[in-house]
């Protein structure tokens, strides 16, 4: 986790996944201060979590992938890697041999493979716990879900909802019908449309990643927000 201060109990602001680069600007008291190279988000991470960065040959292509102690699904699981984590290794006998274990071939994708549909990627996270600052390792938040899903399709977007609202896609006209892949922004929140009426989002109301009618989300916000929907945006086809 990337934190707002150099303390383990400080608020999480984002998460660096295995294989992602973190540019260190300073190290003190066991904490590294710097920024995530993929989106320039600034924060603190525990220095012991960092190592020498190397280019990844593959990415995890499923929600969670076990790293086995041996090239066998019956061997001990050493750790779990989340979707999008980068790994480097040599393929063979149905497994990718990485530095500390083996990952099944069905759980990895070539590093340069581009997904065709961001919503299908986001659907992998259905049921994943909501985690403030999370990007898929142990949980995920709303803007982290959007960032990870779009990154899989080759679209790099900022980390936070206000940044995404300002820079991602184009604003839809009031009369435009929503469609699959459109982004809907609320005060401090964002989700992806599955179709013209249902929203896929990681949210603190359900503390999970769910699909539900957009109308239900709006109805929950009406009593507390003058303007429940701030923006509806569409990425280029």
C-alpha positions as CSV (number, residue, x, y, z in Angstrom):
1,X,0.0,0.0,0.0
2,X,1.1,3.6,-0.7
3,X,0.3,5.8,2.3
4,X,-0.2,9.5,3.0
5,X,2.5,9.5,5.7
6,X,5.5,7.3,6.8
7,X,3.5,5.3,9.2
8,X,1.8,1.9,8.9
9,X,-1.5,3.3,10.2
10,X,-1.5,6.3,7.8
11,X,-4.3,6.5,5.3
12,X,-3.8,4.4,2.2
13,X,-3.8,6.6,-1.0
14,X,-3.0,3.9,-3.6
15,X,-1.4,0.6,-4.1
16,X,1.7,-0.5,-6.1
17,X,1.3,-4.0,-7.7
18,X,4.1,-6.5,-8.1
19,X,6.2,-5.6,-11.1
20,X,5.2,-1.9,-11.2
21,X,7.9,0.7,-10.9
22,X,8.1,3.1,-7.9
23,X,10.5,6.1,-8.3
24,X,12.2,6.7,-4.9
25,X,12.9,10.3,-4.1
26,X,13.9,9.8,-0.4
27,X,14.3,7.0,2.2
28,X,14.1,7.6,5.9
29,X,13.0,5.5,8.9
30,X,12.3,2.5,6.7
31,X,9.9,4.3,4.4
32,X,10.5,5.4,0.8
33,X,8.8,8.5,-0.4
34,X,8.3,8.8,-4.2
35,X,5.8,8.2,-6.9
36,X,4.2,5.4,-9.0
37,X,5.8,5.6,-12.4
38,X,2.6,4.5,-14.2
39,X,0.5,7.4,-12.9
40,X,2.9,9.7,-11.0
41,X,0.8,9.3,-7.8
42,X,2.9,10.4,-4.8
43,X,3.1,8.7,-1.4
44,X,5.1,6.5,1.0
45,X,5.7,2.8,0.8
46,X,7.7,0.5,3.1
47,X,11.2,0.4,1.8
48,X,11.4,-3.4,2.4
49,X,8.7,-3.9,-0.2
50,X,10.8,-2.5,-2.9
51,X,13.5,-4.2,-5.0
52,X,15.4,-3.7,-8.2
53,X,12.9,-3.1,-11.0
54,X,13.1,-5.2,-14.2
55,X,10.9,-5.2,-17.3
56,X,8.1,-7.8,-17.0
57,X,7.6,-10.5,-19.6
58,X,4.0,-11.3,-18.5
59,X,1.1,-10.0,-16.5
60,X,-1.4,-11.8,-14.3
61,X,-4.6,-12.2,-16.4
62,X,-7.0,-13.5,-13.8
63,X,-8.3,-11.9,-10.6
64,X,-5.9,-13.8,-8.4
65,X,-3.0,-16.2,-9.4
66,X,-1.2,-18.5,-6.9
67,X,2.5,-18.7,-7.1
68,X,3.3,-22.4,-6.5
69,X,6.5,-23.8,-4.9
70,X,6.9,-26.3,-7.7
71,X,5.5,-26.7,-11.2
72,X,2.5,-28.6,-9.8
73,X,-1.0,-27.4,-8.8
74,X,-0.7,-29.7,-5.8
75,X,2.4,-27.9,-4.4
76,X,2.4,-25.3,-1.7
77,X,1.2,-21.8,-2.6
78,X,3.8,-19.2,-1.7
79,X,1.8,-16.1,-2.4
80,X,-1.1,-14.7,-4.4
81,X,-0.6,-12.2,-7.2
82,X,-3.5,-9.9,-8.3
83,X,-4.7,-9.1,-11.8
84,X,-2.3,-6.8,-13.7
85,X,0.8,-7.7,-11.6
86,X,3.9,-8.0,-13.7
87,X,6.2,-11.0,-13.6
88,X,9.3,-12.2,-15.4
89,X,10.2,-15.8,-16.1
90,X,10.7,-18.7,-18.5
91,X,7.7,-20.7,-19.7
92,X,7.7,-24.4,-19.8
93,X,5.7,-27.5,-18.9
94,X,2.5,-25.5,-18.4
95,X,4.0,-23.1,-15.9
96,X,6.0,-19.8,-16.0
97,X,9.1,-20.2,-13.8
98,X,9.5,-16.9,-11.9
99,X,12.2,-15.9,-9.4
100,X,10.4,-17.4,-6.3
101,X,8.1,-20.1,-7.8
102,X,5.8,-21.1,-10.6
103,X,2.6,-19.6,-12.1
104,X,0.2,-21.7,-14.2
105,X,0.1,-20.7,-17.9
106,X,-3.7,-20.2,-17.7
107,X,-3.1,-17.4,-15.2
108,X,-0.8,-15.2,-17.3
109,X,-0.9,-13.1,-20.4
110,X,1.9,-11.7,-22.5
111,X,2.9,-8.2,-21.3
112,X,1.9,-6.6,-24.5
113,X,-1.5,-8.3,-24.9
114,X,-4.3,-5.7,-25.1
115,X,-7.8,-6.6,-23.9
116,X,-10.8,-5.5,-26.1
117,X,-13.4,-4.7,-23.5
118,X,-12.7,-2.8,-20.2
119,X,-16.0,-4.0,-18.7
120,X,-15.1,-7.6,-19.1
121,X,-11.9,-6.9,-17.2
122,X,-13.8,-5.0,-14.5
123,X,-16.2,-8.0,-14.2
124,X,-13.3,-10.2,-13.1
125,X,-13.4,-8.2,-9.8
126,X,-17.1,-8.9,-9.0
127,X,-17.3,-9.8,-5.3
128,X,-13.9,-8.3,-4.6
129,X,-14.0,-6.4,-1.2
130,X,-14.0,-2.6,-1.3
131,X,-10.7,-1.3,-0.1
132,X,-9.8,2.4,0.1
133,X,-6.7,2.9,-2.0
134,X,-6.8,-0.7,-3.4
135,X,-6.0,-1.6,-6.9
136,X,-6.7,-5.4,-6.7
137,X,-4.4,-6.9,-4.1
138,X,-6.8,-7.8,-1.2
139,X,-9.4,-5.3,-2.4
140,X,-10.1,-2.4,-4.8
141,X,-11.7,1.0,-4.8
142,X,-13.8,2.7,-7.4
143,X,-11.2,4.7,-9.3
144,X,-8.7,1.8,-8.9
145,X,-11.1,-0.5,-10.7
146,X,-11.5,2.0,-13.5
147,X,-7.8,2.5,-13.8
148,X,-7.0,-1.2,-13.8
149,X,-9.8,-2.1,-16.3
150,X,-8.8,0.6,-18.8
151,X,-5.1,0.0,-18.4
152,X,-5.8,-3.6,-19.6
153,X,-7.2,-2.2,-22.8
154,X,-4.2,0.1,-23.4
155,X,-5.7,3.2,-22.0
156,X,-3.7,4.9,-19.2
157,X,-5.8,7.1,-16.9
158,X,-5.1,9.0,-13.7
159,X,-5.7,7.5,-10.2
160,X,-8.5,9.6,-8.6
161,X,-12.1,10.2,-9.6
162,X,-11.7,13.9,-10.0
163,X,-8.7,13.5,-12.3
164,X,-10.4,10.8,-14.3
165,X,-13.5,13.0,-14.7
166,X,-11.3,15.8,-16.0
167,X,-9.2,13.9,-18.4
168,X,-10.9,10.6,-19.5
169,X,-13.2,10.5,-22.6
170,X,-15.7,13.1,-23.7
171,X,-18.8,14.4,-22.0
172,X,-22.1,12.9,-23.2
173,X,-24.9,15.2,-24.2
174,X,-28.0,15.1,-22.0
175,X,-30.0,13.2,-24.5
176,X,-27.4,10.5,-25.2
177,X,-28.2,7.0,-24.1
178,X,-25.7,5.3,-22.0
179,X,-24.0,2.2,-23.3
180,X,-21.5,-0.5,-22.2
181,X,-18.2,1.0,-21.2
182,X,-19.4,4.5,-20.4
183,X,-18.1,6.1,-17.2
184,X,-20.5,7.7,-14.7
185,X,-19.1,10.1,-12.2
186,X,-20.8,10.9,-8.8
187,X,-19.4,13.0,-6.0
188,X,-16.3,11.2,-5.0
189,X,-17.2,8.1,-7.0
190,X,-17.1,6.5,-10.4
191,X,-18.4,3.3,-12.1
192,X,-18.6,1.6,-15.5
193,X,-21.8,1.0,-17.3
194,X,-22.4,-2.7,-18.2
195,X,-25.3,-1.7,-20.5
196,X,-27.7,1.2,-20.7
197,X,-29.1,0.8,-17.2
198,X,-26.7,-1.1,-15.0
199,X,-23.5,0.1,-13.2
200,X,-20.5,-1.9,-12.3
201,X,-18.6,-0.3,-9.4
202,X,-16.5,-1.0,-6.3
203,X,-18.3,0.9,-3.5
204,X,-18.4,1.4,0.2
205,X,-22.2,1.0,0.4
206,X,-22.0,-2.7,-0.4
207,X,-18.3,-2.9,0.6
208,X,-17.8,-4.9,-2.5
209,X,-17.6,-4.8,-6.3
210,X,-21.1,-5.2,-7.7
211,X,-23.4,-4.7,-10.6
212,X,-26.7,-2.9,-9.8
213,X,-29.2,-0.6,-11.5
214,X,-27.9,2.9,-12.0
215,X,-31.2,4.1,-10.8
216,X,-30.7,2.5,-7.4
217,X,-27.3,4.3,-7.0
218,X,-28.9,7.6,-7.9
219,X,-31.8,7.0,-5.5
220,X,-29.3,6.5,-2.6
221,X,-27.6,9.7,-3.4
222,X,-30.6,12.0,-3.9
223,X,-31.1,12.6,-0.1
224,X,-27.5,13.7,0.4
225,X,-26.4,15.2,-3.0
226,X,-27.9,18.1,-4.9
227,X,-26.4,16.6,-8.1
228,X,-26.0,12.8,-7.8
229,X,-24.5,12.4,-11.3
230,X,-21.7,14.9,-12.1
231,X,-20.7,13.6,-15.5
232,X,-21.3,10.8,-18.0
233,X,-18.2,10.2,-20.2
234,X,-17.4,8.0,-23.2
235,X,-14.0,6.8,-24.4
236,X,-13.2,6.8,-28.1
237,X,-14.2,3.7,-29.9
